[in-house]
Amino acid sequence: MALLAAAAIVLAVMLGVQVVRQQSRIDDLATEVHRDPMEQQALAARASTDAHVVPLDAMQGDGGGEVVMMPDGTGYLMGHQLPALDADATYPLWARVGDGDAARMISLGLLGRQPGISPFRVTAAPTMFEVTAEPASGSDSPGANVVLRGEVA
């Protein structure tokens, strides 16, 4: 009788563990299904063998991020932990294009005051990316408040 009771307890524990594992798998699938389409696109691009990933270093403190570039010029700023800016400020994304004296910084768009994964498109081959903090109206060129920077290898 004791052996039968012990076997029943072991079986109940094993079933309990299996139920917990299955619930975890269900939760993971639910998260995947409800993931933002932009996040899905960026993660798919990041996983692609054609992706070129440019690490971005934080200019102050810890952190950083990355730019994921595809051969067609589609890109994503992702993996960053940028703090929210005041309502009168925004984060723009910049790219340096061209070489030598012809090098110039171009705007790839305003990211907002608390950006998440941000898509962009660039038609020229970038050699560097920067994220700066600027007035909410934007600016014609990057200011001195560089938040993230990364050289394209």
PyRosetta script that sets phi, psi and omega in degrees:
from pyrosetta import init, pose_from_sequence

init()
pose = pose_from_sequence("MALLAAAAIVLAVMLGVQVVRQQSRIDDLATEVHRDPMEQQALAARASTDAHVVPLDAMQGDGGGEVVMMPDGTGYLMGHQLPALDADATYPLWARVGDGDAARMISLGLLGRQPGISPFRVTAAPTMFEVTAEPASGSDSPGANVVLRGEVA")
pose.set_psi(1, -42.3)
pose.set_omega(1, 180.0)
pose.set_phi(2, -64.2)
pose.set_psi(2, -37.3)
pose.set_omega(2, 179.2)
pose.set_phi(3, -65.9)
pose.set_psi(3, -39.9)
pose.set_omega(3, 177.6)
pose.set_phi(4, -65.6)
pose.set_psi(4, -40.6)
pose.set_omega(4, 177.9)
pose.set_phi(5, -65.2)
pose.set_psi(5, -41.9)
pose.set_omega(5, 179.2)
pose.set_phi(6, -64.3)
pose.set_psi(6, -41.0)
pose.set_omega(6, 178.6)
pose.set_phi(7, -64.2)
pose.set_psi(7, -39.5)
pose.set_omega(7, 178.6)
pose.set_phi(8, -64.5)
pose.set_psi(8, -39.1)
pose.set_omega(8, 179.0)
pose.set_phi(9, -66.0)
pose.set_psi(9, -45.3)
pose.set_omega(9, 178.7)
pose.set_phi(10, -60.5)
pose.set_psi(10, -43.7)
pose.set_omega(10, 178.9)
pose.set_phi(11, -62.7)
pose.set_psi(11, -42.4)
pose.set_omega(11, 179.1)
pose.set_phi(12, -63.8)
pose.set_psi(12, -41.3)
pose.set_omega(12, 178.4)
pose.set_phi(13, -64.6)
pose.set_psi(13, -44.3)
pose.set_omega(13, 179.9)
pose.set_phi(14, -62.2)
pose.set_psi(14, -41.9)
pose.set_omega(14, 177.4)
pose.set_phi(15, -64.8)
pose.set_psi(15, -39.6)
pose.set_omega(15, 178.0)
pose.set_phi(16, -61.9)
pose.set_psi(16, -43.5)
pose.set_omega(16, 178.1)
pose.set_phi(17, -62.5)
pose.set_psi(17, -42.4)
pose.set_omega(17, -179.8)
pose.set_phi(18, -64.2)
pose.set_psi(18, -40.9)
pose.set_omega(18, 178.1)
pose.set_phi(19, -61.6)
pose.set_psi(19, -43.1)
pose.set_omega(19, 178.9)
pose.set_phi(20, -62.3)
pose.set_psi(20, -44.2)
pose.set_omega(20, 179.3)
pose.set_phi(21, -62.1)
pose.set_psi(21, -44.1)
pose.set_omega(21, -179.7)
pose.set_phi(22, -65.1)
pose.set_psi(22, -38.9)
pose.set_omega(22, 178.1)
pose.set_phi(23, -63.8)
pose.set_psi(23, -38.8)
pose.set_omega(23, 177.2)
pose.set_phi(24, -62.2)
pose.set_psi(24, -42.3)
pose.set_omega(24, 177.6)
pose.set_phi(25, -64.7)
pose.set_psi(25, -41.3)
pose.set_omega(25, 177.8)
pose.set_phi(26, -62.5)
pose.set_psi(26, -43.5)
pose.set_omega(26, 178.1)
pose.set_phi(27, -61.2)
pose.set_psi(27, -41.9)
pose.set_omega(27, 178.7)
pose.set_phi(28, -62.9)
pose.set_psi(28, -42.2)
pose.set_omega(28, 178.7)
pose.set_phi(29, -66.1)
pose.set_psi(29, -39.9)
pose.set_omega(29, 178.3)
pose.set_phi(30, -62.9)
pose.set_psi(30, -39.8)
pose.set_omega(30, 177.3)
pose.set_phi(31, -62.8)
pose.set_psi(31, -44.3)
pose.set_omega(31, -179.7)
pose.set_phi(32, -61.8)
pose.set_psi(32, -43.7)
pose.set_omega(32, -178.9)
pose.set_phi(33, -64.1)
pose.set_psi(33, -37.6)
pose.set_omega(33, -176.2)
pose.set_phi(34, -91.7)
pose.set_psi(34, 5.8)
pose.set_omega(34, 179.6)
pose.set_phi(35, -66.0)
pose.set_psi(35, 141.7)
pose.set_omega(35, 178.2)
pose.set_phi(36, -56.6)
pose.set_psi(36, 134.8)
pose.set_omega(36, -179.9)
pose.set_phi(37, -56.9)
pose.set_psi(37, -36.6)
pose.set_omega(37, 178.0)
pose.set_phi(38, -63.8)
pose.set_psi(38, -41.4)
pose.set_omega(38, 178.2)
pose.set_phi(39, -64.3)
pose.set_psi(39, -39.7)
pose.set_omega(39, 178.0)
pose.set_phi(40, -61.7)
pose.set_psi(40, -44.1)
pose.set_omega(40, 179.2)
pose.set_phi(41, -62.6)
pose.set_psi(41, -44.8)
pose.set_omega(41, -178.6)
pose.set_phi(42, -64.9)
pose.set_psi(42, -42.0)
pose.set_omega(42, 179.5)
pose.set_phi(43, -68.0)
pose.set_psi(43, -36.4)
pose.set_omega(43, 176.0)
pose.set_phi(44, -65.5)
pose.set_psi(44, -41.6)
pose.set_omega(44, 177.3)
pose.set_phi(45, -62.6)
pose.set_psi(45, -43.6)
pose.set_omega(45, -179.1)
pose.set_phi(46, -60.8)
pose.set_psi(46, -33.9)
pose.set_omega(46, -178.4)
pose.set_phi(47, -83.0)
pose.set_psi(47, -11.9)
pose.set_omega(47, -177.4)
pose.set_phi(48, -69.6)
pose.set_psi(48, 144.8)
pose.set_omega(48, 176.6)
pose.set_phi(49, -72.1)
pose.set_psi(49, -16.2)
pose.set_omega(49, 178.0)
pose.set_phi(50, -85.1)
pose.set_psi(50, -10.2)
pose.set_omega(50, -175.7)
pose.set_phi(51, -70.4)
pose.set_psi(51, 141.8)
pose.set_omega(51, 171.4)
pose.set_phi(52, -112.9)
pose.set_psi(52, 116.7)
pose.set_omega(52, -176.8)
pose.set_phi(53, -100.4)
pose.set_psi(53, 126.2)
pose.set_omega(53, 178.9)
pose.set_phi(54, -110.9)
pose.set_psi(54, 110.9)
pose.set_omega(54, 177.1)
pose.set_phi(55, -68.7)
pose.set_psi(55, 139.7)
pose.set_omega(55, 176.9)
pose.set_phi(56, -112.0)
pose.set_psi(56, 129.3)
pose.set_omega(56, 178.5)
pose.set_phi(57, -94.8)
pose.set_psi(57, 141.7)
pose.set_omega(57, 174.2)
pose.set_phi(58, -73.9)
pose.set_psi(58, 134.5)
pose.set_omega(58, -179.0)
pose.set_phi(59, -81.5)
pose.set_psi(59, -20.1)
pose.set_omega(59, 176.6)
pose.set_phi(60, -140.3)
pose.set_psi(60, 130.3)
pose.set_omega(60, 177.2)
pose.set_phi(61, 76.5)
pose.set_psi(61, -163.2)
pose.set_omega(61, -178.5)
pose.set_phi(62, -89.7)
pose.set_psi(62, 172.7)
pose.set_omega(62, 174.5)
pose.set_phi(63, 110.6)
pose.set_psi(63, -154.1)
pose.set_omega(63, -175.7)
pose.set_phi(64, 143.8)
pose.set_psi(64, -155.8)
pose.set_omega(64, 179.8)
pose.set_phi(65, 179.0)
pose.set_psi(65, -161.0)
pose.set_omega(65, 177.7)
pose.set_phi(66, -156.9)
pose.set_psi(66, 154.4)
pose.set_omega(66, 171.1)
pose.set_phi(67, -110.9)
pose.set_psi(67, 130.9)
pose.set_omega(67, 175.2)
pose.set_phi(68, -108.1)
pose.set_psi(68, 118.9)
pose.set_omega(68, -178.1)
pose.set_phi(69, -111.9)
pose.set_psi(69, 137.2)
pose.set_omega(69, 174.7)
pose.set_phi(70, -105.8)
pose.set_psi(70, 157.7)
pose.set_omega(70, -177.5)
pose.set_phi(71, -58.3)
pose.set_psi(71, -26.8)
pose.set_omega(71, -179.1)
pose.set_phi(72, -82.6)
pose.set_psi(72, 3.7)
pose.set_omega(72, 179.2)
pose.set_phi(73, 94.0)
pose.set_psi(73, -4.8)
pose.set_omega(73, 175.2)
pose.set_phi(74, -73.4)
pose.set_psi(74, 137.9)
pose.set_omega(74, 179.0)
pose.set_phi(75, -146.2)
pose.set_psi(75, 167.4)
pose.set_omega(75, 179.9)
pose.set_phi(76, -141.0)
pose.set_psi(76, 131.9)
pose.set_omega(76, 167.8)
pose.set_phi(77, -90.6)
pose.set_psi(77, 125.7)
pose.set_omega(77, -176.1)
pose.set_phi(78, -154.7)
pose.set_psi(78, 172.9)
pose.set_omega(78, 174.7)
pose.set_phi(79, 70.6)
pose.set_psi(79, 19.9)
pose.set_omega(79, -178.7)
pose.set_phi(80, -104.3)
pose.set_psi(80, 164.1)
pose.set_omega(80, 176.8)
pose.set_phi(81, -126.3)
pose.set_psi(81, 53.9)
pose.set_omega(81, -177.7)
pose.set_phi(82, -69.1)
pose.set_psi(82, 130.1)
pose.set_omega(82, 178.0)
pose.set_phi(83, -72.2)
pose.set_psi(83, 154.8)
pose.set_omega(83, 177.5)
pose.set_phi(84, -65.2)
pose.set_psi(84, 137.4)
pose.set_omega(84, 176.2)
pose.set_phi(85, -92.2)
pose.set_psi(85, 165.1)
pose.set_omega(85, 173.4)
pose.set_phi(86, -62.8)
pose.set_psi(86, 163.3)
pose.set_omega(86, -176.9)
pose.set_phi(87, -61.1)
pose.set_psi(87, -21.7)
pose.set_omega(87, -178.1)
pose.set_phi(88, -95.6)
pose.set_psi(88, 18.7)
pose.set_omega(88, -178.2)
pose.set_phi(89, -137.1)
pose.set_psi(89, 162.5)
pose.set_omega(89, 178.1)
pose.set_phi(90, -150.1)
pose.set_psi(90, 162.3)
pose.set_omega(90, 174.2)
pose.set_phi(91, -101.8)
pose.set_psi(91, 116.7)
pose.set_omega(91, 169.2)
pose.set_phi(92, -96.6)
pose.set_psi(92, 153.5)
pose.set_omega(92, 174.4)
pose.set_phi(93, -106.5)
pose.set_psi(93, 132.5)
pose.set_omega(93, -177.8)
pose.set_phi(94, -123.2)
pose.set_psi(94, 153.7)
pose.set_omega(94, 173.4)
pose.set_phi(95, -133.5)
pose.set_psi(95, 138.4)
pose.set_omega(95, 171.9)
pose.set_phi(96, -91.2)
pose.set_psi(96, 127.2)
pose.set_omega(96, 177.9)
pose.set_phi(97, -124.6)
pose.set_psi(97, 155.4)
pose.set_omega(97, -179.4)
pose.set_phi(98, 85.0)
pose.set_psi(98, 168.9)
pose.set_omega(98, -178.6)
pose.set_phi(99, -122.3)
pose.set_psi(99, 156.3)
pose.set_omega(99, 173.7)
pose.set_phi(100, 54.5)
pose.set_psi(100, -132.2)
pose.set_omega(100, -178.5)
pose.set_phi(101, -67.3)
pose.set_psi(101, -20.6)
pose.set_omega(101, -179.7)
pose.set_phi(102, -85.8)
pose.set_psi(102, -3.7)
pose.set_omega(102, -179.2)
pose.set_phi(103, -67.5)
pose.set_psi(103, 139.5)
pose.set_omega(103, 178.5)
pose.set_phi(104, -151.0)
pose.set_psi(104, 156.1)
pose.set_omega(104, 177.1)
pose.set_phi(105, -93.8)
pose.set_psi(105, 131.6)
pose.set_omega(105, 176.5)
pose.set_phi(106, -120.4)
pose.set_psi(106, 149.7)
pose.set_omega(106, 178.1)
pose.set_phi(107, -82.6)
pose.set_psi(107, 134.3)
pose.set_omega(107, 174.0)
pose.set_phi(108, -105.3)
pose.set_psi(108, 6.1)
pose.set_omega(108, 174.6)
pose.set_phi(109, 123.4)
pose.set_psi(109, 160.6)
pose.set_omega(109, 175.1)
pose.set_phi(110, -86.5)
pose.set_psi(110, 133.5)
pose.set_omega(110, -176.0)
pose.set_phi(111, -95.6)
pose.set_psi(111, -13.6)
pose.set_omega(111, -176.8)
pose.set_phi(112, 97.1)
pose.set_psi(112, -179.6)
pose.set_omega(112, -175.8)
pose.set_phi(113, -86.7)
pose.set_psi(113, -14.5)
pose.set_omega(113, 177.4)
pose.set_phi(114, -147.5)
pose.set_psi(114, 74.6)
pose.set_omega(114, -173.1)
pose.set_phi(115, -75.4)
pose.set_psi(115, 151.4)
pose.set_omega(115, 170.7)
pose.set_phi(116, -104.9)
pose.set_psi(116, -134.8)
pose.set_omega(116, 173.1)
pose.set_phi(117, -73.7)
pose.set_psi(117, 127.6)
pose.set_omega(117, -174.0)
pose.set_phi(118, -122.1)
pose.set_psi(118, 119.5)
pose.set_omega(118, 177.6)
pose.set_phi(119, -81.6)
pose.set_psi(119, 155.3)
pose.set_omega(119, 174.1)
pose.set_phi(120, -156.2)
pose.set_psi(120, 171.1)
pose.set_omega(120, 176.3)
pose.set_phi(121, -137.7)
pose.set_psi(121, 136.8)
pose.set_omega(121, 177.9)
pose.set_phi(122, -131.7)
pose.set_psi(122, 137.2)
pose.set_omega(122, -176.8)
pose.set_phi(123, -99.1)
pose.set_psi(123, -22.0)
pose.set_omega(123, 177.8)
pose.set_phi(124, -101.4)
pose.set_psi(124, 157.4)
pose.set_omega(124, -179.7)
pose.set_phi(125, -74.4)
pose.set_psi(125, 113.4)
pose.set_omega(125, -179.7)
pose.set_phi(126, -77.0)
pose.set_psi(126, 148.6)
pose.set_omega(126, 175.7)
pose.set_phi(127, -112.0)
pose.set_psi(127, -12.0)
pose.set_omega(127, 179.3)
pose.set_phi(128, -161.0)
pose.set_psi(128, 151.3)
pose.set_omega(128, 173.9)
pose.set_phi(129, -123.8)
pose.set_psi(129, 145.7)
pose.set_omega(129, 174.8)
pose.set_phi(130, -138.8)
pose.set_psi(130, 146.9)
pose.set_omega(130, 167.7)
pose.set_phi(131, -118.7)
pose.set_psi(131, 128.7)
pose.set_omega(131, 179.0)
pose.set_phi(132, -121.4)
pose.set_psi(132, 166.8)
pose.set_omega(132, 171.8)
pose.set_phi(133, -106.0)
pose.set_psi(133, 124.3)
pose.set_omega(133, -174.3)
pose.set_phi(134, -134.7)
pose.set_psi(134, 169.8)
pose.set_omega(134, 172.6)
pose.set_phi(135, -58.8)
pose.set_psi(135, 152.3)
pose.set_omega(135, -176.5)
pose.set_phi(136, -56.5)
pose.set_psi(136, -27.4)
pose.set_omega(136, 179.5)
pose.set_phi(137, -75.7)
pose.set_psi(137, -7.6)
pose.set_omega(137, -178.7)
pose.set_phi(138, 86.1)
pose.set_psi(138, -174.4)
pose.set_omega(138, 177.6)
pose.set_phi(139, -153.0)
pose.set_psi(139, 163.6)
pose.set_omega(139, -178.4)
pose.set_phi(140, -79.1)
pose.set_psi(140, -20.7)
pose.set_omega(140, 180.0)
pose.set_phi(141, -149.3)
pose.set_psi(141, 158.4)
pose.set_omega(141, -179.1)
pose.set_phi(142, -64.9)
pose.set_psi(142, 137.3)
pose.set_omega(142, 176.4)
pose.set_phi(143, -84.8)
pose.set_psi(143, -170.0)
pose.set_omega(143, -176.3)
pose.set_phi(144, -79.2)
pose.set_psi(144, -13.3)
pose.set_omega(144, -176.1)
pose.set_phi(145, -88.3)
pose.set_psi(145, 70.1)
pose.set_omega(145, 179.1)
pose.set_phi(146, -78.8)
pose.set_psi(146, 128.5)
pose.set_omega(146, -177.2)
pose.set_phi(147, -101.0)
pose.set_psi(147, -45.8)
pose.set_omega(147, 178.4)
pose.set_phi(148, -131.6)
pose.set_psi(148, 146.1)
pose.set_omega(148, 178.1)
pose.set_phi(149, -150.8)
pose.set_psi(149, 141.8)
pose.set_omega(149, 177.2)
pose.set_phi(150, -152.3)
pose.set_psi(150, 133.1)
pose.set_omega(150, 176.5)
pose.set_phi(151, -85.0)
pose.set_psi(151, 139.3)
pose.set_omega(151, 176.2)
pose.set_phi(152, -80.5)
pose.set_psi(152, 124.6)
pose.set_omega(152, -178.6)
pose.set_phi(153, -81.2)
pose.dump_pdb("model.pdb")
